[in-house]
């Protein structure tokens, strides 16, 4: 079996390994598509993410789908939910499995991810998908799930004004979901021109290049001078966080989705305090696969629009180089080709 392992910062290697053997409650899955996420790029560039550091060669990749290889569900196409909660702790019993303190997550810490031909995974974390979804569509269900979880934290209601600051794939999904939720005005920013153009195509009424704050007056004007009722920081940058705080209307929700490289986030406290803002930090997602599958099937969200490059597993270096250069939007790797 072929797998791609991270041995250190910038050091990915294609290795031959014995196929994994399913344990009790596991199923063997042939991986058909894996998206490269911004968090994978943190691991790739920094050999870690936040306070998690590389302790052994790690298989990255948590946006994935495949086909079950054996057993009663053999041949069934599935999405691979990267979250493996313990199901026994206080957080799990309260319905917050994504906050489980014993959580295992694909491609993070001690748990190998999906950039390999075969994986064994708990059957309870393999979600059947309809044949109307392509392999790449299935891989995009995970970032869409992250976006849906963030939107739910924001409590968007029909008629609200929304800001999305950072328009990679998750930000673009938030734009689409905000429109589907009834937002009447959506403003957006990104540091890359092609992502600004993608935000407009996804449904933003006004999308501008992030320009150190000089764009904020035009964004505010687009909301009629009121600001946004819900702001999403999706860039992992202090500039985007400050734009969220400045553009947020009094009593607004600010949802922090982006992951900063230096593991800290800062903003002007007095502005946030005087507005009485509610600041929420969004962590991954929480059991939303049935909903995101229905959103894609029904046409409420277009996941194919974000996939701009596809590579076989053997071209992993080119795939990560393209993703790290922020060329296009989403890079997908197809391990089984």
Secondary structure, DSSP 8 states (H G I E B T S, - for coil): -EEEEEEETTEEEEEE-------TTEEEEEEEEEE--HHHHHHHHHSEETTEE--S-B----EEEEEE-SSTTTT-EEEE--EE--SSSHHHHTT-GGG-TT-EETTBTTB--S-BSEEEEEGGGEEE--TTS-HHHHHHHHHHHHHHHHHHHHT--TT-EEEEE--SHHHHHHHHHHHHTT-SEEEEEESSHHHHHHHHHHT-SEEEE--TTTTHHHHHHHTTTS-EEEEEE-S--HHHHHHHHHHEEEEEEEEE----TTS-----HHHHHHHT-EEEE--S--S-HHHHHHHHHHTSS-SGGGEEEEEEGGGHHHHHHHHHTT-SSEEEEETT-
